[in-house]
């Protein structure tokens, strides 16, 4: 009986093996039936190994994937507690948080617009009051999530020739940092009510907007960045050099623009605790409104923020090397894994030149292998 079992398993395995006749011509099989080995297929290319490795360990996709928490309401004892928590979060906490946010907006708008339009001749006072109001509104947002934020290090101050760079998980990164200091942030243009806030409110603190699809925007933004860091009374400049939201487990490549300004670069590390909610915003699958609803229906948003020592470009160091050194500091402090990916690949396909180059490398490796036979 054991032998019969082995024989049947061998037969099933043989049936699962690919038939070479389906992939090669009859003449090629007859000419060299003994020369075709598995090592020949593997040998022709490190490209195959690279492709297999990408399938097995797709670190790029993992950077932008929200991992759902493990279910814990799996038995009769825990399920009633989970139901009770659901009622409290959606029936009590969520309405209270919505009311808090609504009251905050009412107070903010009733003070912001009079100041914005009536104090146009007193720019110094107008900017100062608007800065306080924006910080206040960001604090209301954090309160609407029952945010528990611990800040480490010296609070940022207003002075020229400095730029702050931080890892990026969600648009709430800006809100969490803004409630402590009124930063002027570099941000992608957004539609809807977020775009309205960008144009009418956040421009008052010196924020700069860009569009990823517009190549001309890069030149304009670069010029605005250089002008902003020179201003003595300008709000501190905040940049998220990853250029996209990453799931707070990894850091992708930093764009070098913030490291070419010839000023001090102040790293900021942000780490969220996923015990109550995952703060990652996947903008391709969820609107920011629904992202806020998810945060407001959780128990709390818990995170740590570290203001690290200012860094300067070292002699002989390129801006790209400078960016990688700062990314090392942020990744180490926040406990994040570095991956060698450009975050813009999340929005754009690889360039045709890159694809053609990969194809050329593969073709050359195949030709070299055939010439040695």
N, C-alpha and C positions, 0 to 999 in steps of 0.2 A: 504493500500500500504506500509506504513512503516514497518508493521509487516511482510509482505511478504519478504521485503528486508532483515530484520533481520534473518528470517528463512533460506533464501538462503545462507546468509553469514555463518551461523552456519554450514550448510551442507558442504560448501566448506572448512571450517576450519577442520571439522571432517575428510574429505577426505585427508587432508594434514597431519593428525596425523599419526605417525608410528603404524603399526599393530604389537602388541606384539607376535602374533602367528608366525610371520616370524622370530623372534629372540629366542623364548623360546619353549621348547617342550610342547606338549599337556598335558602330565602328570603333569608337573610343574605348569601349569596354573590352572589345575583342583584342585591340592592339596592345593594351597594357593592363591586363586584369590583375596583375600582381603588384603593380606600382602605385595603386591608389590606396592610401592609408589615411587614417584619421589625423595623424600628425601633419600630413601634407595640407589638409584643410586648415588646421590650427596654425601651421607654420607660415602660411601666406600672409598673415596679417596680425599685427597688434591691433588693427582696427576692429577685428572680430572680438578680441578680448575687451577692447574699450566699450564696444556695444553691449557685450554681455554684462560687463561691470555696471553700465548705466542702467540696465534692466534690473539687476539684482540690488543695486544700491543707488537709487535715484535720489540723491541728496538735494537736487534742485526742487523737485516737486514737494519734498518734505518741508522745505522752507516756507511754503505757502499753504500748508495743509493744517486745518484746525482739528486737533485730535479730541474727540468727545470723551468726557470723563467716564470712568468705569461705573456701570450701574451698581448701586448698593441696596436698592429697595427690592431685594430678590426673595424675601420670605415674608411670612404672615406677621412677623413681629415688627419688621422695619417698614413695611408698606403703609400702615396707618400713620407713622411718623412722617413719611414722605408726603402723604396727602395733606397732613396738617401744615407742613412747611409750604406746600403749594398754595393753600388757602391764604396763609399769612403773607406770602410774597406777592401774590397777584391780587388778593382781596383787600389787604391793609397797606402794605408797604408801597406798592405801585401807585395807588391813588394819592397817598401822601406825598410821594416823590414828584408826581405830576403837578400837584398843587404847589409844591415848593418851587419847581422850575417855572411854572406859570407866574407865580408871585414875583420871582426874581426878574423875569422878563418885563413885567409891568413896571417895577421900580427902575429897572435899567433904562428902558425906553423913555420913561417920563423924565429922567434926568439927562440922558445922553443927548437927545435931539435938541433940547433948549441950549445946552452947553455948546453943542457942535455948531449951531447956527447963530447964536446970540453973542458968542465970544470970539468971533472971527478976527476981530482987531487985536485980541490979546492971545496970541498964539502960545505963549509960554504957559499961561494959566490953563488955556483950553487943552493943550496936550497933557498937562499934569492931571487934570480932572478926568479926562478921557482914559488915561492910563489907569487910574484908580478904579474907574467904573468897569473897565474890561477885566481887571483882576478880580473885582467883586463878582462879576457874572460868571467867570470861570470857577470861582469858589462855590457858587450856587450849583453849577453843573456837577462838580465833584460831590457836593452834598446830596444831589439827587441820585447818586449811585451808592450812597453811604461809603464814600471813598475813605480808605485808611492809607494815607501816604506818609512815608517816612523819608525825610530829606537828610542827606549826609553831606557834610562839607560846607564851605563858606557860600553864602547866598550871592548870586551874580550881581554885579554893580554896573552902573552906566559909565563907561569910559570908552574912548575911541581905540581903534586898532585891536579889536578882539572879535572873535566869532565863536559861537557855541555849536558843537555838533553832537548829535545823539542818535542812538539806535532807534528804529521806528517800528512800532507794533500796530498802532492805530492812530486815528486822528485825535484821540483823547490824550495822546502823549503831549500834544501842544497845550491842551486844556490844563493838564496836571502841572506842567512847567509854568504856564502863564499865570496861574493863581498865585504863584510866589513872586514872579518877576514879569513885567510886561515886555515880552520879547517881540521883536519884529521877525516874523517867520517867513521862510521861503516855502511856498506851497503850491500844489497843483490846483488849477481852477476847477471848481465844482459847480454843477448845475443846482437848481432848486433853491431851497431856503438856505443851504450852506453857502451857495454863491451869493445870495443876497447879503448874508452876514459878512462875507469877505469884502464885498464892494462898499457897503455902507458903514461898517463898524471897524473891521480889522485894519483897513487902510489907514485909520486914524493913528494906529501905533506903528505905522511904517512897514507893514507887511508887503511882500512882493509876490506876485502871482505869475505862473508860467503855464504853458500847455505843452505836454510831451510831444504832441504831433507837429508842433510848429518849430522848425529849425531856427527861424529868425528870433524866436523868444530867447534862445540861449545867449545870443550876443547881447540882447537888451538886458537880460537878467545879470549877466556878468558885469556889465557896466554899472548897473544899479547897486550890485554888491560892493564894488570898489568904492563907489561914492558913499554908500551907507556907513562902511566901517571907518571912514575918515571923519564922520560927524561927531562932534563932542557931545551934543545934546540928543543924539539919536538913541532909541532903545537898543539894548543888546540884540545882536543878530543871531538867530537860531536857524540851523540847517540840519535836515535829515539826509545825510549824504548817501544813504542806501537808495533813495529815490522811490521807494515803494514800501508797503507794509510787510513785515516778516513776522513769523509766528512766535517770536520771543524765545525760541530755542536755538536759533542760528543768527549769524550776521552774514550778509552778502557783501560784495565789493562796494567800497566807498567811492563815490565820484570825486574826482580830484579838484573840482571847482573851488570848494571851500578851503583848500590847502594851497591855492595859488594866489591868495590875496595879500601875502606878505605881512600877516599880522599874527597875533597869538591865537592859537586854537585851543579852546577849552572843552575837553571831552565831558559828556554827560551820559551816564549809564542808567538805563531804566530796566527794572526787572519786575514783572508781575507775578503774583502768587496765584496759581490756578486753583486754590483750594475752594473758592466760591464760584468763580467764573473765569472763562478764558477770554482775555481782553483783546485777542487778535481780531482785526477787522479784515475779512476777505471781501474786498470791494467788488470783485467779479461775481460774487454769489449773493451779496447782501447789501442793501442800501444802508447809508449811515443812520437813517432814521430807525430802521429795524435793529441795527447794531446798538443804538442807544436804548431801545426798548428792552433788548436782551440784558443790557447792563442794569437797567432800572428794575428789572424783575428778578435780579439775583440778590443774594444776601448782602454782598459788599464787593467792592473792587479794592484789592489790597496790592500795594506795590512799594518798591524802594527806589529812590532816586539818589545817585551819587554824583556830586560835582567834583571832578578830578582836577589834578594840577594842570595849569596851562602848559601847552607844548609849543615849541618853536621849530622851524625848519633848520635842520643841522647843516653844517658846511658839507657840500658834496652830495646832499640828499635830494632826490627828486620829489616832486609833489606826490607821485604815486607811492613812493616808499614812505613818505610822511603820512599819507592816508592809511597805509597798512599798519604803521606803527601805532597810530591813534586807534585804529580798529582793534588791534591787539589789546590795548589798555581797556577799552570798553567791554570787549568780549570776556576778558579775564575777570573784571570787576563784577559783571552781571552774570557770569557763569554761562555764557553762550558759546556755541560751537561755530568756528569760522568755516565757511565754504567758499570755493573760488568761483562764484557765479556772479554774473551781472544781473541785478534785479530787474532791469528793463526787459530781459528776455521773457518776463511774465506778461508783457504787453505786446512785444514785437517778435516776429519770427527772426531766426538768425539770418544774417545778410547772405545774398547769393554767393558772394566771394568766399565766405567761410564754408558754405556747402560745397562749392566747386573745389575748394582746396582739399576738403576731406575726400571727395570723390577721386581727385587726382592722386592723393597719397595711396588710396586703396588700389587704384588701377596700376600704379607703379609697383606696388608690392606683389601683385598678381603676376605682372609681366616678368619681374625678376625671378620669381619662383618657376615660371614656365621656361625661362631661358636656361635655368640650371638643370632641367630635366633632359 
